[in-house]
């Protein structure tokens, strides 16, 4: 994959795609977070709820599930030939996007 094609709106999925630029220009990490603000708040709220109601271990398991999903997404993107930066952005955006697919 050519490096100039990585980290563009064509390779990064976010929950709220209107925050992405119109053309194939490079995006920043802040844009990925802004496009996935609601899913990030849902993950944080679920972890806080699990910590308060159940136990810190349940919140740690939930965090481990998020980390595992991120790691698998990162590995799959690296194997596909994406740059490390594109893989981080894509894995984070993908995990947050796919976790809200049922809502």
C-alpha positions in Angstrom: 0.0 0.0 0.0 1.3 3.4 -0.8 1.9 5.6 2.2 0.0 8.6 0.8 -3.2 6.6 0.8 -3.0 5.7 4.5 -4.7 7.7 7.2 -7.3 9.1 4.8 -11.1 8.9 5.1 -11.0 5.9 2.7 -9.3 3.7 5.4 -10.6 5.1 8.7 -14.1 4.2 10.0 -15.7 6.4 12.6 -19.2 6.2 14.1 -20.1 9.7 13.0 -18.6 10.0 9.4 -19.6 13.7 8.9 -16.6 14.8 10.9 -14.2 13.3 8.2 -13.0 15.7 5.5 -14.7 15.6 2.1 -11.7 14.6 0.1 -8.9 12.0 0.5 -6.8 14.1 2.8 -4.9 12.9 5.9 -6.9 13.0 9.1 -5.7 13.6 12.6 -6.2 11.6 15.8 -8.4 14.3 17.2 -10.8 13.8 14.2 -11.0 10.1 14.9 -11.9 10.8 18.5 -14.4 13.5 17.6 -16.1 11.1 15.2 -16.3 8.4 17.8 -17.3 10.5 20.8 -20.5 8.7 21.7 -19.1 5.2 21.5 -16.1 6.3 23.7 -18.5 7.7 26.2 -20.5 4.5 26.2 -17.4 2.4 26.8 -16.3 4.7 29.6 -19.8 4.8 31.1 -20.1 1.0 31.0 -16.6 0.6 32.7 -17.6 3.1 35.4 -20.9 1.4 36.0 -19.3 -2.0 36.2 -16.7 -0.7 38.6 -19.2 0.9 40.9 -22.0 -1.7 40.8 -20.0 -5.0 40.5 -16.3 -4.8 41.2 -13.1 -3.5 39.8 -12.4 -6.9 38.3 -15.4 -6.6 36.0 -14.3 -3.2 34.8 -10.8 -4.6 34.2 -12.3 -7.4 32.1 -14.3 -4.9 30.1 -11.1 -2.9 29.5 -9.3 -6.1 28.5 -12.1 -6.8 26.0 -11.6 -3.4 24.5 -7.8 -3.8 24.4 -8.1 -7.3 22.8 -10.5 -5.9 20.1 -8.1 -3.0 19.5 -5.1 -5.4 19.2 -6.8 -7.7 16.8 -7.9 -4.7 14.6 -4.4 -3.3 14.7 -2.8 -6.6 13.7 -5.2 -7.2 10.9 -4.6 -3.7 9.5 -0.8 -4.1 9.7 -1.0 -7.5 8.0 -3.0 -5.8 5.2 0.0 -3.4 4.6 -1.3 -0.2 6.4 1.2 2.1 8.1 1.4 1.9 11.9 -0.3 5.3 12.2 -3.1 4.3 9.9 -3.4 1.0 11.8 -3.8 2.7 15.2 -6.4 5.2 13.9 -8.3 2.5 12.0 -8.2 0.0 14.9 -9.5 2.6 17.4 -12.2 4.0 15.0 -13.2 0.5 14.0 -13.6 -0.9 17.5 -15.6 2.1 18.6 -17.7 2.0 15.4 -18.4 -1.7 15.5 -19.2 -1.7 19.2 -22.2 0.6 18.4 -23.5 -1.4 15.5 -26.3 -2.8 17.5 -27.7 0.5 18.6 
